Amino acid sequence: MTAAVPTVSLVVPMYNEELNIEHAVSAARESLEKYASDYEIIIVDDASTDASPRIAARLAEENSRVRVLHHEKNRKLGGTLRTGFGAATKDLVLYMDADIPFDPDVLGRAIRAMQLTGADMIAAYRHDRTMEGFRRGLYTYVYNWLIGILFGWPHRDINFSFKLIKRRVLEAIDLRSEGSLIDAELIVKAKNRGFVIQQIGIDYFPRTRGTSHLGSFGVVLKILRELVVLYPEMRKRHKEPSVVEGHAAAADRHSG
């Protein structure tokens, strides 16, 4: 039996990405039209101060599937993703940075992996992280190790932006992070709800245009501060009702 072709919401967080946003939307459209039965692209402008909001507005005027949401004040990655996730309306939600750190065509492989394994989320890791530089590579290694130790589930590249998520996962968890802890919070809370997460390796493209705002020491400090505050909440384990009910129904069938 052929699996149904899903609908997809693409969430693109944007802060001062005038050199990237148009190319990102164009590349994403090609893959979404290829692999999704319907789609929307949600650009969340995090109070940009360059020309990117005007470019995004033009893209929305040219294509009704492109939507632009604006923050009056800069809310960082976590706040931006929460806005985008909350606005998503399709079956699956994909998160991609505006500098296109991966080939959007990998969406087809991720959807196939989700259908084959029954996963609720596909979280990608980079085959080669050395291109991001020694300091960011070290941050990534230590952070992945720390999250694995604290929450008992190893992840090879927890902050990498490719995450394909069933929308019901996002509806079931309460994300609170305002900064870059959002990726770990999403994965840990989904896992604690009993959702199935699969990891796949993909090629990584380092930024070639514009300036990254995610590798500074200030970002690291914000992650650590939020981790201290949200740690007790992120440690709570409880099954999502639909998952528990599904297991119970299966047990009833076997016992009948």
C-alpha positions as CSV (number, residue, x, y, z in Angstrom):
1,M,0.0,0.0,0.0
2,T,1.3,3.4,-1.0
3,A,1.6,5.9,2.0
4,A,-0.4,9.1,1.7
5,V,1.6,12.1,0.6
6,P,1.6,14.5,3.7
7,T,1.1,18.2,3.9
8,V,4.1,20.2,5.3
9,S,4.5,23.5,7.1
10,L,8.1,24.8,6.8
11,V,9.1,27.2,9.6
12,V,12.0,29.6,8.8
13,P,13.3,31.7,11.7
14,M,14.7,35.0,10.3
15,Y,16.9,37.7,11.8
16,N,18.8,40.0,9.4
17,E,18.9,37.4,6.6
18,E,18.6,39.8,3.6
19,L,21.3,37.9,1.7
20,N,19.7,34.5,2.2
21,I,15.9,34.6,2.7
22,E,14.9,34.7,-1.0
23,H,17.2,31.9,-2.0
24,A,16.0,29.8,1.0
25,V,12.4,30.2,0.1
26,S,13.1,29.3,-3.6
27,A,15.1,26.2,-2.7
28,A,12.5,25.1,-0.2
29,R,9.6,25.6,-2.6
30,E,11.2,23.1,-5.1
31,S,11.3,20.4,-2.5
32,L,7.9,21.1,-0.9
33,E,6.3,21.0,-4.4
34,K,8.0,17.7,-5.0
35,Y,7.3,15.9,-1.8
36,A,4.2,17.5,-0.1
37,S,0.6,17.3,-1.3
38,D,0.2,20.8,0.1
39,Y,2.5,23.2,1.9
40,E,3.0,26.5,3.6
41,I,6.2,28.4,4.3
42,I,6.1,30.4,7.6
43,I,8.8,33.0,7.9
44,V,9.1,34.4,11.4
45,D,10.9,37.8,11.4
46,D,12.6,38.3,14.7
47,A,12.6,42.1,14.6
48,S,15.2,42.3,11.8
49,T,16.8,45.6,11.2
50,D,18.0,45.0,7.6
51,A,16.0,44.6,4.3
52,S,14.9,41.0,5.0
53,P,11.4,41.9,6.2
54,R,10.7,43.8,3.0
55,I,12.0,40.9,0.9
56,A,9.9,38.4,2.9
57,A,6.8,40.6,2.4
58,R,7.4,40.6,-1.3
59,L,7.8,36.8,-1.4
60,A,4.4,36.5,0.5
61,E,2.8,38.8,-2.1
62,E,4.1,36.6,-4.9
63,N,3.1,33.3,-3.4
64,S,0.0,32.8,-1.2
65,R,1.6,29.8,0.5
66,V,4.3,32.0,2.0
67,R,3.3,33.7,5.3
68,V,5.3,36.2,7.3
69,L,5.0,36.8,11.0
70,H,6.7,39.6,12.8
71,H,8.1,40.1,16.3
72,E,8.2,43.7,17.5
73,K,11.0,42.8,19.8
74,N,13.8,40.3,19.2
75,R,12.9,37.1,21.0
76,K,15.8,34.9,19.9
77,L,15.6,31.4,18.4
78,G,13.3,29.8,20.9
79,G,10.7,32.5,20.8
80,T,10.8,32.7,17.0
81,L,10.3,28.9,16.6
82,R,7.5,28.9,19.1
83,T,5.7,31.5,17.1
84,G,6.2,29.5,13.9
85,F,5.3,26.2,15.4
86,G,2.1,27.7,16.9
87,A,1.1,29.1,13.4
88,A,1.7,25.8,11.5
89,T,-1.5,24.1,10.1
90,K,-0.2,21.1,8.1
91,D,0.4,17.4,9.0
92,L,4.2,17.7,9.3
93,V,6.3,20.7,10.5
94,L,9.8,21.2,9.3
95,Y,12.3,23.7,10.8
96,M,15.0,25.1,8.6
97,D,17.4,28.0,9.2
98,A,17.4,30.8,6.6
99,D,21.0,30.2,5.6
100,I,20.1,26.8,4.2
101,P,22.4,24.5,6.2
102,F,21.2,21.4,4.3
103,D,19.7,20.5,0.9
104,P,15.9,20.9,1.3
105,D,15.6,17.9,-1.0
106,V,16.4,15.7,2.0
107,L,12.8,16.2,3.0
108,G,11.8,13.3,0.7
109,R,14.2,10.9,2.5
110,A,13.0,12.1,5.9
111,I,9.4,11.6,5.0
112,R,10.2,8.1,3.8
113,A,12.1,7.4,7.0
114,M,9.1,8.6,9.1
115,Q,6.7,6.4,7.1
116,L,9.0,3.3,7.3
117,T,9.7,3.5,11.0
118,G,6.5,5.1,12.3
119,A,8.5,7.8,13.9
120,D,6.9,11.0,15.2
121,M,10.0,13.1,14.6
122,I,13.0,12.8,12.3
123,A,16.0,14.7,13.8
124,A,19.0,15.0,11.6
125,Y,22.7,15.1,12.5
126,R,25.5,16.5,10.4
127,H,27.9,13.9,8.7
128,D,30.8,16.4,9.1
129,R,30.8,19.2,11.7
130,T,34.4,20.2,11.3
131,M,33.5,22.9,8.7
132,E,31.8,25.0,11.4
133,G,35.1,25.8,13.1
134,F,36.9,24.5,16.2
135,R,35.0,26.6,18.8
136,R,31.5,25.8,17.5
137,G,32.5,22.2,17.0
138,L,33.7,22.0,20.6
139,Y,30.5,23.7,21.9
140,T,28.4,21.2,19.9
141,Y,30.3,18.2,21.3
142,V,30.2,19.3,24.9
143,Y,26.5,20.3,24.6
144,N,25.4,16.9,23.1
145,W,27.3,15.1,25.9
146,L,25.7,17.3,28.6
147,I,22.2,16.7,27.3
148,G,22.8,13.0,27.1
149,I,24.1,12.9,30.6
150,L,21.3,15.0,32.1
151,F,18.4,13.4,30.3
152,G,19.6,9.9,29.5
153,W,19.2,9.9,25.8
154,P,22.2,10.4,23.5
155,H,21.7,12.6,20.5
156,R,24.5,13.1,17.9
157,D,23.7,16.7,17.0
158,I,20.8,18.0,19.1
159,N,20.9,21.7,18.0
160,F,21.1,21.0,14.2
161,S,18.1,22.7,12.6
162,F,16.7,19.9,10.5
163,K,13.7,18.5,12.4
164,L,10.6,17.0,10.8
165,I,7.9,16.8,13.3
166,K,4.3,15.5,13.3
167,R,2.2,18.5,14.3
168,R,0.5,16.5,17.1
169,V,3.8,16.3,18.9
170,L,4.0,20.1,19.0
171,E,0.4,20.3,20.2
172,A,1.2,17.9,23.0
173,I,4.2,19.6,24.6
174,D,4.6,23.1,26.1
175,L,7.8,24.7,24.8
176,R,9.1,27.5,27.0
177,S,12.6,28.2,25.9
178,E,13.4,31.7,24.4
179,G,16.9,30.8,23.4
180,S,18.8,28.0,21.7
181,L,17.8,25.5,24.3
182,I,14.6,25.1,22.3
183,D,16.0,22.2,20.3
184,A,16.9,20.1,23.3
185,E,13.7,21.0,25.1
186,L,11.7,19.9,22.0
187,I,13.4,16.5,21.7
188,V,13.6,15.8,25.5
189,K,9.9,16.7,26.1
190,A,8.8,14.7,23.0
191,K,10.8,11.7,24.2
192,N,9.3,12.0,27.7
193,R,5.8,12.0,26.2
194,G,6.5,8.6,24.6
195,F,6.9,9.9,21.0
196,V,9.3,8.0,18.7
197,I,12.3,10.0,17.4
198,Q,14.6,8.7,14.7
199,Q,18.0,10.2,13.7
200,I,19.3,10.4,10.1
201,G,22.7,11.7,8.9
202,I,22.7,14.4,6.2
203,D,25.3,16.7,4.5
204,Y,25.9,20.0,6.2
205,F,26.5,23.3,4.3
206,P,28.2,26.0,6.4
207,R,27.0,29.6,6.1
208,T,28.5,31.5,3.2
209,R,26.5,34.7,3.3
210,G,25.4,36.9,6.2
211,T,26.4,36.5,9.9
212,S,25.5,33.7,12.3
213,H,24.0,34.8,15.6
214,L,24.0,31.3,17.2
215,G,27.7,30.7,18.1
216,S,28.5,33.5,20.5
217,F,29.4,33.0,24.2
218,G,26.2,35.0,25.1
219,V,24.1,32.3,23.3
220,V,25.9,29.6,25.3
221,L,25.2,31.5,28.6
222,K,21.6,31.8,27.8
223,I,21.3,28.1,27.1
224,L,22.9,27.3,30.5
225,R,20.6,29.8,32.3
226,E,17.5,28.4,30.7
227,L,18.7,24.8,31.3
228,V,18.9,25.5,35.1
229,V,15.4,27.0,35.1
230,L,13.7,24.3,32.9
231,Y,15.7,21.3,34.1
232,P,13.0,20.0,36.6
233,E,10.3,20.3,33.9
234,M,12.4,18.6,31.3
235,R,13.0,15.7,33.6
236,K,9.3,14.8,33.9
237,R,8.4,11.6,32.1
238,H,4.8,10.9,31.1
239,K,3.2,9.1,28.2
240,E,1.1,11.1,25.7
241,P,-2.5,9.7,26.1
242,S,-2.8,8.7,22.5
243,V,0.4,6.7,22.8
244,V,-0.7,5.0,26.0
245,E,-4.2,4.3,24.6
246,G,-2.6,2.8,21.5
247,H,-0.5,0.4,23.6
248,A,-3.6,-0.5,25.6
249,A,-5.7,-1.2,22.5
250,A,-3.0,-3.4,21.1
251,A,-2.8,-5.4,24.4
252,D,-6.6,-5.9,24.4
253,R,-6.4,-7.2,20.8
254,H,-3.7,-9.7,21.8
255,S,-5.6,-10.8,24.9
256,G,-8.9,-11.2,23.1
